[in-house]
Amino acid sequence: MTSRTPRYIRGSLTAVAAALPIALVASWHTAAGSEPVVSVSVARPLTAPPPVPQPAPAPVTQPVVGMDNEIDDLAGLADPDPNPDPAAKGRNNERHRKLQEAPDGGGGKNPNPNCTLIVPPAPFTAQGLATPYELVATNRRNGPCREANDNQSAFVEATIIDPATGALSIYRPLVIDRGTQPAAPPVVPKLAPGSVVGLWFGFQGNVLRLAGASGGCVNGLPGSPFGQFAYCGAPEFFRAANAAIGAGKLKVPPVGRARDGQACPTTRDFAVVDQDQSDNLTTRYLALRNGRTAQDTPANIAALPLRTVLKNASDNGLLTGFINPALGCTPFTAPDLTLGGAPGSSLALNELQAAATKTTPMALIPPNDPMAQVNGRPSVAKINLYRAGVNQPPMNPTVDTAQAYCFNLATIAPARLRLDRVLTIGGPSPDPAAARNLFTFLTQRLKASFTDLKCKAPARNKKR
């Protein structure tokens, strides 16, 4: 397992907010360590490789002298009761609460945070897409992995392009527990001949690995997985999509204008990103009380009793399901073959639109993204593997620095948060146990991101 800053909140969100009071227009900097020598392999079975034998370095931060106090502390603008239920360990978007390793091997209150997803045969074909993926514990001694447990749920999302026409579509393969059957038969999609399929994975736990027919799949470097993110065939999909855009066969819609008068944000906007951008999915599943799962379709909703909805806490779901509605924006959609062609969003569509929008400055996977590091240190090889899966250019070390990312996040995000407060203060929170409304949720999320990115706030000068 990669030794990195965990993606889980260290303590409650209230404690994070209290520990980081900020007037967020300062120059926030972070220093990045040197890159370890690692090799790249992108098409090998990814079944529990041994850990990289390097000690974890101490956190590195670099404070900057001077701070302008032009923006009020965002916490002071938030809901006076941001944690309506402090006893409920709410999750701040994909920053889930930390799953502590339990003395009993995860068999008690703390579920096993590390799971493996078995990729079915021929995953890029119609039949392969309709074959359920199977979830199993990476190490059985640490306890089982259950798809219906929302601390362990894994998600799969396919976006498909017909290169001949440029037509896009979406499909959402199902995940079940190994050795079980779906609660309802999955929909079998119809694919045009020559279709190019990309697959993306999200996870609610800590580290998701891929096994089975995982040739051509990537979940990090050998011995250093990304964590909650993985993909299969993503670079091939984006090459086909970008070629269709260049040929005029595929037209990506403009983002439009938000109610605040600004351009609608994308997944590469510093007003949206957090400590590990472009991860996780908009896919949802239905779960029954017996633990069996089914695709989230109207037919299954009508037929299956006592179901709950499993959601992948994600930047993509946050943007399309919460931020866009609050700002009056419309996401890029394509026919969802799981839903009979009804419009749906996906990670790949969000990234295509973000690339076409050319936001300035554009947020790209930085060297201080915990999921793109090796043992807590930047790795250009791993960053570029991650970027290849989300349609981003290779890293330019002279420009794409941790310092620049922190600075842009600190100057752009707070200003947009304040501007949009009147629109987001009444919006629903993605996690009501963590925050009462969308504005408070986004404020907490931003502050937590500074911690994970090791963006160091300089101390205020003391009056003499």
N, C-alpha and C positions, 0 to 999 in steps of 0.2 A: 504494500500500500504506500502511495506517495506520502511523504512527510510534508505536509503543507498546512497552511492556515485552514482550519476546518470551515466548511460551508455552513456550519450551524452557529447559532447565536450563543455566545458565551454568557450565559445568564439571561435574565429577562430583558425584553426590549426597553422596559422602563429604566433599568440599570444602564443600558447603553446610552439612552438619551441623556441621563443625568451625568454620565461620565464625559460626554462630549458636547458641552454647550458651545455653540459656534456662531460667530458672525462670519458667514461663509463667503467672503470675497477676498480672502487672504491668498497668498501664494503657498499652496500646499505642495510639498515635495516628498519624494521618497527615493532612497538610493537602492539600486539593484545590484545584486552580487554577480560574480562571473558565472559563465555558463559551464556546467560540467560536460565532459565529452561523452556523448551518447550516440548510438546508431539508430537509424530509422528503419522500421519495418511496418508496412501498411497492409499486408495481405497474408497474415498468418493467424491460425486459431488463437484466440485470446483467452486462454483458460488459466487463470490464476498464476501468472509468471512470478518468479521470486522477486523480492524487493531489491531496488537499487542499493548496493552496499555503500552508502555515503551517509555520514552523520548529518543531522538536520542543523542548519546554521541558526544562530540567534537572529531575531527580527532586526532588520536594518531600517532605520528611518532617518530622515534629515530635516530637522526643523529649519524654518526660514525666519529671519529676523524681520519684524514689521508686520502690521496687520491693519487694514482699513476697516473701520466699523460702520460701513455704509448700509448694511442689511441687518435688520433685526434678527435676533436669534429665532430660528424657525420653530424651535420648541415652544417659544412664547406665543407663537401664532396658532399653534395646534390646539386641538380639543383639550380643555382643562382636565378631562378625565380620559387620557389616551388609552389606558388599559382598562376597559370596562370590567374585565374579569382577570385580575392578576394571577389568580390560582390556575387559570387555564393557560398552559404553556403554549401560547399562540406562536405561529410561524410567520416570519416576515418574508413574504413571497418565497423564492426558492431558498432563502436562508432559514432552513428548518432548525428547530431546536436540536441541540447536540444530543446524539444518541450515545450515551456513555457505555463503554464496554462493561457488561455486567459480570460479577463474580461467578454467576451460574452459567456463563456461556451464552447469555442472551435469552435464556429460557424464561426469565421472570418478566418484570415490568419493562425491561429494555430490549426491544427487538433487535435481531441481527441486522446491522446496517449495511452489510456487504453481500450482494446477491449476484447471481449469474443468470443471463437470459440465453436460452437455447434457441438459436436461429434455425428455422425449419428449412428443409431442402428447397432449392430453386426459389429463393426469397424474392427475386425480381420478376417472377411470373405471376399470372393471375391466380393460379392454384396455390403458389407459395405465399402470396399475400393473404389469401383466405385461410391458410393453415396457422393455427394459433402458435405463438411463441410460448415457451415454457419457462417459468421462473423457479429457480432452485437456489439453495444456499451455496455460496462459494466454498464455505467451510462448514460442514454440517455440525461440527462440535460447537459452533457459536449459535446454534439454534436454527429453526427453519425460516424460510422466506415465504410470505403469503401475499399474493397480489391484492387481496381485499384489505390488508393492513395498510392504511394510508401513509405509514412511515416506511413502507417497503415497496410500494407500488411502482412498477416499471411501465413505460408507455412507448408505443411505436407509432411512427407517422410516415407515410409515404407521399411524396409529391411526384407526379408523373408528367412527362412532356412527350407529345407526338412530334418528332422533329420535322415531319413532312408538312405539318400545318401550324406548328407552334401552339397547339391547344394544350392547356394545362388541366390537370385534375388531381384530386386528393383521395387517398384511401387510408384507413386507420386499422391496421392489423391488430388482432386481439392478443392479449397476454393472459395466460391461465397458469395455475399452479401445476407443476410437473406431476403427472399421474392422474390428473382430473380431466373432465370434459367441459366444454363451454356450456353456459346456461342456455344458450340459443345458438343455432348454427350461424357461423359468420357469413356475411354477404360475399358472394364471389364476384369480383369486379370484371368488367369487360375492358380489355386493353387493345388499343390499335396496334397493328403490326409495326414492329420497329420502335415501340415506345421505350423511353429511357426512364428508369425508376430510380429515385433516390430514397434512402431510408434514414430516418433520424430517431434517436432514442433519448428518453428522459427518465429520471429516477428520483424517487422521494427519499432514498436512503443516502448512504455515503459513497460507496464505490460500486458501480455496475460493470460487470465484465460480460463479454460475449463468448459463446461457445457454439458448437454445432456447425452449421454451414456458414461459417463466418469469414470465409475467404473474401478478400476485398473489403472487409470491414475494419474500422479503426476506432479504438477507444483509448489512444494514447501511445506512448513509447513503451517498448518492452520493459516491464518492471515498474512503469510509472503511468498508470491510467489517468485519464482526465478526471474521473470521478462519476458525476451524474450524466455525462454526455458521451455519445458515441454516434457513429454513422456508417452506412454502407452505400457505396456508389454515389456519394454526394458530389465529388468533383466531376464525375461523368455527367451527372444531371445538370450541374451548373454550366459545364461546357456546352451542352446541347441547348440549354435555355439562352445563354448569352449569344450563341450563334444564331438562334431564332430571332433574338432581339436585333442583332446586326443585320439580318436579312429582311427585317420588317415583318416577319411572320408573327411575332409576339410583341404586343404593346403593353408595357407596364403603366398602369394609371398613375397620374400625379397624386401626391398625398393630399392636396387641397389645403384650404385655409381653415384654421380652428376658430372657435368662438372668441378667442383672445386676440385675434388679428394676426397671429403668427402662423407660420407653416405648421401643418400637423406633424407631430414627431414620428420618428421611425425607430427601429431597434438599434440604430447607430447614432442616435441623438443623445448628447450628454444629459439631456433632461429626462431620459428614460433608463439609461444603462446603470448597472451597479457593478459590484466587484467581479462578476463573471458573466459578462453579457453574452447574448446570442445562444443561450442554453435552454434546454427543456422545451416542451411542446404545448400545443393547444388541444391535443387529443384527450378524450374523456371516455371512461368505461362505466358500465353498470355492475354493481356487485350485490349478490344476494346474501342473506344471513348465513347460508351454508358455505360461503366462501367462493362459490362459483361466480364467474364473470361473463359478461356479454358486451357486445358493441352497443354504444349509446345511440340507438335508433328509435324512431317513434313506435315501430312495431314491437320492439323489445320493452319499451317503457309501458306500453299497453298490456303486454302479455305477462310480464314477470312481476311477481308480488314482492313487496317489502324490499325494494332495491335501494341502494345508495349510489351516489355518483362519485366516482374516483376521478380526481383532477390532478394534473401535473402542475405544481406551483412553478410559474415560469415568467420570464420577461415577455415572452410572446403572448401568453394568456393575459398578462397584466396590461399590455398595450392594446390588444384587440378587444378584450372583454371589459376593461375598466377605464383606462385612460382615454381611448378613442370615444366611447360614448359620452364621457364627461365633457370632452372638448368639442363634440359635434363632428368628429372625424369618422371616415369610413375606411375599413381595412381593405387590402387587396385580397380578393377571394377568387376561388375557382370551384367548379362542380365537385362536390364530395361524393364519390362513388359509394361510400358507405351509407349515405343518406339518399340514394336514388338520384343524385345530381343536384341536390340543394347546395347553395353556395356555402363555402367554408374557408377558413383561414389556415395557415400552416407556417412553420418556421421558415421553410424555403421561400414561400411567397413574401413573407416579411423581409427576408434578406434581399430578394430581387428588387423589391421596391426601395429598400434602404440604399442599395447600390445605385439605383437609377436617380434617386433624389439628390445625391451628392451634397449632403449637409456639410457645412463648414463651421467649425472643424468637425471632422467625421470620427466618431468613436470606433476604434478597431481593437481587437484583442490585444491588451497591453502586456508587457513583460512582468507586471506584478499581479496579473490574474492568477489566483491560486491554482486553478485547474490546468493552467498552461505552464506550470513550473515543475521542476524536478527537485525534490527534497528542499522545497522552499526557495530555490534559486531559479532565476530566469533561464529558459532554454529556447533558443531560436528555433531549433528543430521541432520541439513540441508546440510552440506557438504557431508555427507554419502549418503543422498538421491540423491543428484546431481551425485555423483560418481557412484552410482548403475545404473544410467541411461546411463552412458557412459563407462561401463565395466572397472571401476577403483576400486582398493581395498579400503577398509575402511581406514579412516584417522588414522595415527599413530601420536598423538600429540607431541611425543618427537622428531620426525624426520620431519614431514610435517609442518614446521613453516613458518610464513610469512617472517621472516628474511632470511631463506634459499632460499625461492622462489625469493625474491628480489635480493639476492646476485647472484644466478644462472642466472637470467634474465639479470642482469647488466654486468656479465662477459662473458656470452656465446653469447647472441644476438648481441652485437656490433661487436664482432670479426667475426662472420659469415657474418654480413652485410657488413663489410669492405672487407672480402675475396670475396664476391659475387658481389661487386659493378660493376665490369666490365661486369657481366652477367645480372644484374638487371637494370642498368642505362638506357639500351635501351628497357627494357620491358614495356609493357603497364601498366598504372595505373588502378586499379579497380575503381577509382573515379577521372577522369581527372579534375574535379572542385576542388579537394583537393590537388592533386599533379600531376606534369607533367609526371612522370615515376614511375616505381615500386620501385626503390631504395628510392626515396624521400618519397613515400607513406609509405614504411616500417619504415623509420626513424621517420616520424611523429607519426606513430602508436605506436612505441616503447616508445617515449617520453611521449605520452599521457597516456600510460599504467602505467608508474611510478607514475603519478599523482593519478590515480584511485586506485592503489594498496597502496598508501600512503608510497611509498618507498622514503625515505628522503635523498637527496644528501647533504653531508656535505659541508660547505662553504670552499672555498680555503683559505689557510693560508695567511694572509696579510704580505707583506714584510715590515720589519722595517727599 
